[in-house]
């Protein structure tokens, strides 16, 4: 969970600089040392480095400091490729080589599982892409109005402040190139005070924007937005508190998994790293190892990211999702790809679903892909179904370790564990775990 900190009123506004030696790097990629008998956390510092910092946050338990300069760099330090990395809240590990980043993530996950009683783990298997710049096909940009016009960018690390950017090194180049002209457009709108944020998407046929607004836009502003979309050959959607609606859609929006086309609407969840998503889906099929024509249950199925490739391989698949819009999108994708053996249902997975009609055929293989909150409310009901294999795909290793402990305590063993470097240059990673019934 991201926490935002405000400077205490008792903390002086201008702290003097001090020199410290970094003792270690924590699971969030922050350099750590002791200062005045309390942990001091420094963004952008590596183990063993001598650095000059300025304390920005103080409380009874810890302190945070801004990195001013590196006086004695670690041998492995690399130069960040992005000029905004010191302020932006996104890619905070650019000063760390890729191999070191993955070592940090693996160490963090290993420690998490150890705290949940996993004394021995299976060999950790990695999925990653050598292309670690220009990989993001989805991004959300914040909008903020100031005296000189409209700022467009990302949130500053540990702050509500916005870092205005001209480009982004981890966005696909085509998306990054939209940032400056998009800012120019927003500065032309009369209803700029009513804007919330912008979401950028790449689809197989072109780029798409979703503009969030809090009040009705004027006809003149709608004309400006439409003209921009037409000139840039973009799909454009608007979203208010009630609905999403297309303003200009010159091509179908979908992404591909081999020969499959998965349609989506901006605002739907899709994986931000397309290349690694393809690898992840293939690995999921391999690890589940369901026999030909054996049914598979896919919980938290979204638009069918795992369900449809499984159905394409010959498995009858039941996909279940809590949001009806996503269920309808998944059903449309199954129809468009002529995958009649994939069926999709809407259900509250936090409630008892063991008597639902779609459960009655029985499932020996289940795939879970929950959100960051994990699947703690789902697992007791899933345990009653007693599937032989549960493949758990997680965007939060913290909840995966917690849920994994529940499964082991209820008759399962962890047979395979993998990490997926879906977000290079950040401390986040996806994980995949296979649990088999003893």
VEXDREN-2710 file (C-alpha; in Angstrom, 1 decimal):
% VEXDREN-2710
k/r/px/py/pz
1/UNK/0.0/0.0/0.0
2/UNK/1.4/3.4/-1.0
3/UNK/1.5/5.9/1.8
4/UNK/1.8/9.6/1.4
5/UNK/3.7/11.7/4.0
6/UNK/3.4/15.3/4.8
7/UNK/6.2/17.3/6.5
8/UNK/5.5/17.7/10.2
9/UNK/4.9/21.2/11.4
10/UNK/7.6/20.6/14.0
11/UNK/10.1/19.7/11.4
12/UNK/12.2/22.7/10.1
13/UNK/11.5/23.6/6.5
14/UNK/15.2/23.7/5.6
15/UNK/17.2/21.0/7.1
16/UNK/21.0/21.0/6.8
17/UNK/22.7/18.3/4.7
18/UNK/24.5/15.5/6.3
19/UNK/26.8/12.6/5.1
20/UNK/25.9/9.0/5.8
21/UNK/27.0/5.6/4.6
22/UNK/24.2/3.3/3.3
23/UNK/24.1/0.0/5.2
24/UNK/21.6/-1.9/3.0
25/UNK/18.8/-1.6/0.5
26/UNK/15.2/-2.6/1.7
27/UNK/12.4/-4.4/-0.2
28/UNK/11.2/-1.1/-1.6
29/UNK/14.6/-0.3/-3.1
30/UNK/15.4/2.4/-0.5
31/UNK/18.8/2.8/0.9
32/UNK/18.8/2.3/4.7
33/UNK/21.2/3.4/7.4
34/UNK/20.9/4.5/11.1
35/UNK/21.0/8.1/12.0
36/UNK/20.3/9.4/15.5
37/UNK/19.4/5.7/16.4
38/UNK/16.6/5.6/13.9
39/UNK/16.3/4.1/10.4
40/UNK/17.0/6.6/7.7
41/UNK/15.6/5.8/4.2
42/UNK/17.1/7.3/1.1
43/UNK/15.6/6.9/-2.3
44/UNK/18.2/6.3/-5.0
45/UNK/21.1/5.1/-2.8
46/UNK/22.9/1.7/-3.0
47/UNK/24.5/-0.4/-0.3
48/UNK/27.9/0.8/0.7
49/UNK/27.6/4.2/-0.8
50/UNK/28.6/7.4/1.0
51/UNK/26.0/10.0/0.2
52/UNK/25.0/13.5/1.1
53/UNK/21.3/13.8/2.0
54/UNK/18.8/16.2/3.5
55/UNK/16.2/14.9/5.9
56/UNK/12.7/15.5/4.7
57/UNK/10.5/13.4/7.1
58/UNK/11.0/12.7/10.8
59/UNK/8.9/10.8/13.3
60/UNK/9.4/8.6/16.3
61/UNK/10.1/5.5/14.3
62/UNK/12.1/6.5/11.2
63/UNK/13.3/9.3/8.9
64/UNK/13.4/9.9/5.2
65/UNK/15.9/11.9/3.3
66/UNK/16.4/13.3/-0.1
67/UNK/19.6/12.3/-2.0
68/UNK/21.7/15.4/-2.7
69/UNK/24.8/13.7/-4.1
70/UNK/26.7/10.4/-4.2
71/UNK/30.1/11.0/-2.7
72/UNK/31.4/7.4/-3.0
73/UNK/29.4/5.4/-5.5
74/UNK/29.0/1.7/-5.4
75/UNK/30.8/-0.1/-8.2
76/UNK/27.6/-1.4/-9.7
77/UNK/25.8/2.0/-9.9
78/UNK/24.5/2.9/-13.4
79/UNK/23.4/6.2/-14.8
80/UNK/19.6/6.5/-14.9
81/UNK/18.2/6.9/-18.4
82/UNK/15.4/9.2/-17.3
83/UNK/16.0/12.8/-16.2
84/UNK/12.9/12.6/-13.9
85/UNK/13.8/9.6/-11.9
86/UNK/14.9/11.5/-8.8
87/UNK/11.5/13.1/-8.4
88/UNK/9.0/10.8/-10.2
89/UNK/7.3/8.2/-8.2
90/UNK/7.5/5.5/-10.9
91/UNK/10.9/4.0/-11.8
92/UNK/12.9/4.4/-8.6
93/UNK/15.5/1.7/-9.4
94/UNK/17.1/3.0/-12.5
95/UNK/20.4/3.5/-10.8
96/UNK/20.5/-0.3/-10.1
97/UNK/21.6/-2.8/-12.8
98/UNK/18.8/-5.1/-14.0
99/UNK/20.4/-8.2/-12.5
100/UNK/20.6/-6.4/-9.1
101/UNK/17.0/-5.4/-9.4
102/UNK/15.9/-9.0/-9.9
103/UNK/18.1/-10.1/-7.1
104/UNK/16.4/-7.6/-4.8
105/UNK/13.0/-8.8/-5.9
106/UNK/13.8/-12.4/-5.4
107/UNK/15.3/-11.7/-2.0
108/UNK/12.2/-9.8/-0.9
109/UNK/9.9/-12.6/-2.0
110/UNK/12.0/-15.3/-0.3
111/UNK/11.9/-13.3/2.9
112/UNK/8.2/-12.9/2.7
113/UNK/7.6/-16.6/2.2
114/UNK/10.0/-17.4/5.1
115/UNK/7.9/-15.2/7.4
116/UNK/4.9/-17.3/6.5
117/UNK/6.5/-20.6/7.4
118/UNK/8.0/-21.6/4.0
119/UNK/11.4/-22.8/5.2
120/UNK/12.2/-24.3/1.8
121/UNK/11.0/-22.9/-1.5
122/UNK/11.1/-24.6/-4.9
123/UNK/13.7/-23.2/-7.3
124/UNK/12.5/-19.7/-8.3
125/UNK/11.9/-19.5/-12.0
126/UNK/12.1/-16.1/-13.7
127/UNK/10.4/-14.5/-16.7
128/UNK/11.9/-11.3/-17.9
129/UNK/12.5/-9.4/-21.1
130/UNK/15.9/-7.9/-22.1
131/UNK/14.0/-4.9/-23.4
132/UNK/13.5/-2.9/-20.2
133/UNK/12.8/0.5/-21.7
134/UNK/9.9/1.5/-23.8
135/UNK/7.8/-1.5/-22.6
136/UNK/4.7/0.0/-21.1
137/UNK/1.5/-0.1/-23.2
138/UNK/-0.7/1.5/-20.5
139/UNK/-0.1/4.6/-18.4
140/UNK/-2.1/7.0/-16.3
141/UNK/-1.1/10.7/-16.3
142/UNK/-2.2/13.1/-13.7
143/UNK/-3.4/16.6/-14.6
144/UNK/-2.9/19.7/-12.5
145/UNK/-3.7/23.3/-13.3
146/UNK/-1.3/26.0/-12.2
147/UNK/-0.6/29.7/-13.0
148/UNK/1.1/29.0/-16.3
149/UNK/-1.4/26.5/-17.6
150/UNK/-1.8/22.7/-17.3
151/UNK/0.9/20.3/-15.9
152/UNK/0.8/16.7/-17.1
153/UNK/2.9/14.0/-15.6
154/UNK/3.3/11.5/-12.7
155/UNK/3.0/11.9/-9.0
156/UNK/6.2/12.7/-7.1
157/UNK/7.6/9.9/-4.9
158/UNK/5.9/9.9/-1.5
159/UNK/3.9/13.0/-2.3
160/UNK/0.8/14.3/-3.9
161/UNK/2.9/16.7/-5.9
162/UNK/3.0/16.3/-9.7
163/UNK/6.2/15.9/-11.7
164/UNK/5.7/17.4/-15.1
165/UNK/7.3/15.4/-17.9
166/UNK/8.0/15.9/-21.6
167/UNK/8.5/12.2/-22.2
168/UNK/8.7/8.8/-20.4
169/UNK/11.5/6.3/-21.0
170/UNK/9.5/3.2/-20.0
171/UNK/6.4/4.1/-22.1
172/UNK/6.2/2.7/-25.6
173/UNK/7.8/5.5/-27.8
174/UNK/4.5/6.1/-29.6
175/UNK/2.8/6.8/-26.3
176/UNK/5.6/8.9/-24.9
177/UNK/5.5/11.0/-28.1
178/UNK/1.9/12.0/-27.2
179/UNK/2.7/13.7/-23.9
180/UNK/3.8/17.1/-25.2
181/UNK/1.0/17.5/-27.9
182/UNK/-1.5/16.3/-25.3
183/UNK/-0.4/19.0/-22.8
184/UNK/-0.8/21.6/-25.5
185/UNK/-4.3/20.4/-26.2
186/UNK/-5.3/20.4/-22.5
187/UNK/-4.1/24.0/-22.3
188/UNK/-6.6/24.9/-25.0
189/UNK/-9.6/23.5/-23.2
190/UNK/-11.9/26.0/-21.3
191/UNK/-13.1/23.2/-18.9
192/UNK/-9.6/22.3/-17.8
193/UNK/-10.7/22.6/-14.1
194/UNK/-13.0/19.7/-14.6
195/UNK/-10.4/17.3/-15.9
196/UNK/-9.2/14.4/-13.7
197/UNK/-6.6/12.3/-15.5
198/UNK/-5.6/10.8/-18.8
199/UNK/-5.0/7.1/-19.5
200/UNK/-3.0/6.1/-22.5
201/UNK/-3.3/2.6/-24.2
202/UNK/-1.7/0.8/-27.1
203/UNK/-3.8/-1.6/-29.0
204/UNK/-2.8/-3.8/-32.0
205/UNK/-4.4/-1.3/-34.4
206/UNK/-3.4/2.0/-32.9
207/UNK/-3.4/4.2/-29.7
208/UNK/-6.2/5.2/-27.5
209/UNK/-6.9/7.8/-24.8
210/UNK/-9.3/7.9/-22.0
211/UNK/-10.0/11.4/-20.5
212/UNK/-11.6/11.5/-17.0
213/UNK/-13.7/14.6/-16.4
214/UNK/-15.9/15.6/-13.4
215/UNK/-18.4/17.9/-15.2
216/UNK/-20.0/18.2/-18.6
217/UNK/-17.5/19.5/-21.2
218/UNK/-18.5/22.3/-23.5
219/UNK/-19.3/21.8/-27.2
220/UNK/-16.2/23.8/-28.1
221/UNK/-14.0/21.5/-25.9
222/UNK/-15.5/18.4/-27.4
223/UNK/-14.7/19.7/-30.9
224/UNK/-11.1/20.4/-29.9
225/UNK/-10.8/16.9/-28.4
226/UNK/-12.4/15.3/-31.5
227/UNK/-10.1/17.2/-33.8
228/UNK/-7.0/16.1/-31.8
229/UNK/-8.1/12.5/-32.0
230/UNK/-8.7/12.7/-35.7
231/UNK/-5.4/14.5/-36.4
232/UNK/-3.4/12.0/-34.3
233/UNK/-5.5/9.0/-35.6
234/UNK/-6.4/8.0/-32.0
235/UNK/-9.3/6.4/-30.4
236/UNK/-10.7/8.7/-27.7
237/UNK/-13.1/7.9/-24.8
238/UNK/-14.5/10.1/-22.2
239/UNK/-15.4/9.0/-18.7
240/UNK/-17.4/10.9/-16.0
241/UNK/-18.9/9.7/-12.7
242/UNK/-21.7/7.8/-14.6
243/UNK/-20.2/6.1/-17.7
244/UNK/-17.6/5.8/-20.3
245/UNK/-18.4/6.8/-23.8
246/UNK/-16.5/6.8/-27.1
247/UNK/-15.9/10.1/-28.8
248/UNK/-13.9/8.8/-31.7
249/UNK/-13.1/5.1/-32.5
250/UNK/-11.6/4.7/-36.0
251/UNK/-10.4/1.2/-35.4
252/UNK/-11.2/-1.8/-33.2
253/UNK/-9.3/-1.9/-29.9
254/UNK/-7.7/-5.3/-29.0
255/UNK/-4.5/-6.9/-28.1
256/UNK/-3.3/-10.3/-29.4
257/UNK/-2.2/-13.5/-27.8
258/UNK/-0.9/-15.6/-30.7
259/UNK/-3.8/-15.8/-33.1
260/UNK/-6.4/-14.6/-30.5
261/UNK/-7.7/-11.1/-30.5
262/UNK/-8.9/-9.8/-27.0
263/UNK/-11.0/-6.7/-27.3
264/UNK/-10.9/-4.2/-24.5
265/UNK/-12.3/-0.7/-23.7
266/UNK/-10.0/1.9/-22.2
267/UNK/-10.6/1.7/-18.4
268/UNK/-10.5/-2.1/-18.5
269/UNK/-7.6/-3.8/-16.8
270/UNK/-5.0/-5.2/-19.2
271/UNK/-1.4/-6.1/-18.4
272/UNK/0.9/-3.2/-19.1
273/UNK/3.8/-5.2/-20.4
274/UNK/2.5/-7.0/-23.6
275/UNK/5.6/-9.1/-24.2
276/UNK/5.8/-10.5/-20.7
277/UNK/2.0/-11.0/-20.6
278/UNK/2.4/-13.4/-23.6
279/UNK/5.2/-15.3/-21.8
280/UNK/3.1/-15.4/-18.6
281/UNK/0.0/-16.8/-20.2
282/UNK/2.1/-19.6/-21.9
283/UNK/3.8/-20.5/-18.7
284/UNK/0.4/-20.6/-16.9
285/UNK/-0.8/-23.2/-19.4
286/UNK/2.3/-25.2/-19.0
287/UNK/2.3/-25.2/-15.2
288/UNK/-1.4/-26.1/-15.0
289/UNK/-0.7/-29.1/-17.2
290/UNK/-4.4/-29.9/-17.6
291/UNK/-5.1/-33.0/-19.7
292/UNK/-6.7/-32.5/-23.1
293/UNK/-10.3/-31.5/-22.8
294/UNK/-10.1/-31.3/-19.0
295/UNK/-12.1/-28.3/-17.7
296/UNK/-10.4/-25.3/-16.0
297/UNK/-11.9/-22.7/-13.7
298/UNK/-10.5/-19.2/-14.1
299/UNK/-11.4/-16.9/-11.2
300/UNK/-10.9/-13.1/-11.6
301/UNK/-10.8/-13.7/-15.3
302/UNK/-11.0/-10.1/-16.6
303/UNK/-11.5/-9.9/-20.3
304/UNK/-10.3/-13.5/-20.7
305/UNK/-6.5/-13.1/-20.7
306/UNK/-6.0/-16.6/-19.4
307/UNK/-9.4/-18.2/-20.2
308/UNK/-9.3/-17.8/-23.9
309/UNK/-5.8/-19.2/-24.6
310/UNK/-6.9/-22.2/-22.4
311/UNK/-10.1/-22.6/-24.4
312/UNK/-8.1/-22.3/-27.6
313/UNK/-6.0/-25.3/-26.4
314/UNK/-9.1/-27.4/-26.2
315/UNK/-10.1/-27.0/-22.5
316/UNK/-13.7/-26.2/-21.5
317/UNK/-13.2/-23.0/-19.4
318/UNK/-15.4/-21.2/-16.9
319/UNK/-14.3/-17.7/-16.3
320/UNK/-15.7/-15.8/-13.3
321/UNK/-15.4/-12.1/-12.6
322/UNK/-17.1/-9.7/-10.2
323/UNK/-17.6/-6.8/-12.7
324/UNK/-20.4/-7.3/-15.2
325/UNK/-18.8/-5.0/-17.8
326/UNK/-15.7/-7.3/-17.8
327/UNK/-17.9/-10.4/-18.1
328/UNK/-19.6/-9.0/-21.1
329/UNK/-16.3/-8.1/-22.6
330/UNK/-15.0/-11.6/-22.1
331/UNK/-18.1/-13.1/-23.6
332/UNK/-17.7/-10.9/-26.6
333/UNK/-14.1/-12.0/-27.0
334/UNK/-15.0/-15.7/-26.8
335/UNK/-17.6/-15.1/-29.5
336/UNK/-15.3/-13.1/-31.7
337/UNK/-12.7/-15.9/-31.5
338/UNK/-15.2/-18.7/-32.0
339/UNK/-14.4/-20.2/-28.6
340/UNK/-17.7/-21.7/-27.7
341/UNK/-16.1/-23.8/-24.9
342/UNK/-15.4/-20.7/-22.9
343/UNK/-18.2/-19.6/-20.6
344/UNK/-18.2/-16.5/-18.4
345/UNK/-20.2/-15.5/-15.4
346/UNK/-20.5/-12.7/-12.9
347/UNK/-20.3/-13.6/-9.2
348/UNK/-19.3/-12.1/-5.9
349/UNK/-16.3/-14.3/-5.2
350/UNK/-16.2/-13.1/-1.6
351/UNK/-19.5/-14.9/-1.0
352/UNK/-20.1/-18.6/-1.0
353/UNK/-20.0/-19.7/-4.6
354/UNK/-19.8/-23.5/-4.0
355/UNK/-23.4/-24.1/-5.0
356/UNK/-23.4/-21.9/-8.1
357/UNK/-24.5/-23.7/-11.3
358/UNK/-21.2/-23.1/-13.0
359/UNK/-19.4/-25.0/-10.2
360/UNK/-21.3/-28.2/-10.5
361/UNK/-19.3/-29.9/-13.3
362/UNK/-16.3/-30.0/-11.0
363/UNK/-12.8/-28.7/-11.6
364/UNK/-9.5/-30.4/-11.0
365/UNK/-7.6/-27.3/-12.2
366/UNK/-8.2/-23.7/-11.1
367/UNK/-6.4/-20.5/-12.0
368/UNK/-6.5/-17.4/-9.8
369/UNK/-5.5/-13.9/-10.8
370/UNK/-6.8/-11.6/-8.1
371/UNK/-6.0/-7.9/-7.5
372/UNK/-3.5/-6.6/-4.9
373/UNK/-5.8/-7.5/-2.0
374/UNK/-5.3/-11.2/-2.8
375/UNK/-7.8/-14.1/-2.6
376/UNK/-8.2/-14.6/1.2
377/UNK/-12.0/-14.4/1.0
378/UNK/-12.1/-16.8/-2.0
379/UNK/-9.8/-19.6/-0.7
380/UNK/-12.1/-21.1/2.0
381/UNK/-14.8/-21.8/-0.7
382/UNK/-12.3/-22.9/-3.2
383/UNK/-10.8/-25.4/-0.7
384/UNK/-14.3/-27.0/-0.5
385/UNK/-14.1/-27.8/-4.2
386/UNK/-10.7/-29.6/-3.6
387/UNK/-9.1/-29.0/-7.0
388/UNK/-5.9/-31.0/-7.6
389/UNK/-4.0/-27.9/-8.8
390/UNK/-4.4/-24.2/-8.1
391/UNK/-2.3/-21.8/-10.1
392/UNK/-2.1/-18.5/-8.4
393/UNK/-1.0/-15.4/-10.4
394/UNK/-0.3/-12.5/-8.2
395/UNK/0.6/-8.8/-8.6
396/UNK/1.3/-8.6/-4.8
397/UNK/3.7/-11.2/-3.3
398/UNK/2.7/-10.0/0.2
399/UNK/-0.8/-11.4/-0.2
400/UNK/0.4/-14.4/-2.2
401/UNK/2.6/-15.5/0.7
402/UNK/-0.3/-15.0/3.1
403/UNK/-2.8/-16.9/0.9
404/UNK/-0.1/-19.6/0.2
405/UNK/0.2/-20.2/3.9
406/UNK/-3.6/-20.8/4.1
407/UNK/-3.4/-23.3/1.2
408/UNK/-0.5/-25.2/2.7
409/UNK/-2.3/-25.4/6.1
410/UNK/-5.3/-26.9/4.2
411/UNK/-3.6/-29.8/2.4
412/UNK/-1.7/-28.2/-0.5
413/UNK/2.0/-28.0/-1.2
414/UNK/3.9/-25.3/-3.1
415/UNK/5.4/-27.2/-6.1
416/UNK/6.5/-24.3/-8.3
417/UNK/7.2/-20.6/-7.8
418/UNK/8.1/-18.0/-10.4
419/UNK/8.7/-14.3/-10.6
420/UNK/7.8/-12.1/-13.5
421/UNK/9.6/-8.8/-14.0
422/UNK/6.5/-7.1/-15.4
423/UNK/7.7/-3.7/-14.1
424/UNK/11.4/-3.2/-14.6
425/UNK/13.1/-0.3/-12.7
426/UNK/10.5/-0.6/-9.9
427/UNK/10.4/-2.7/-6.7
428/UNK/7.2/-4.4/-7.9
429/UNK/7.0/-7.8/-9.6
430/UNK/4.4/-10.3/-10.5
431/UNK/4.6/-13.8/-9.1
432/UNK/3.1/-17.2/-10.2
433/UNK/2.8/-20.1/-7.7
434/UNK/1.5/-23.6/-8.3
435/UNK/-0.1/-25.4/-5.4
436/UNK/-0.9/-29.1/-5.6
437/UNK/-3.2/-31.2/-3.3
438/UNK/-1.2/-33.6/-1.2
END
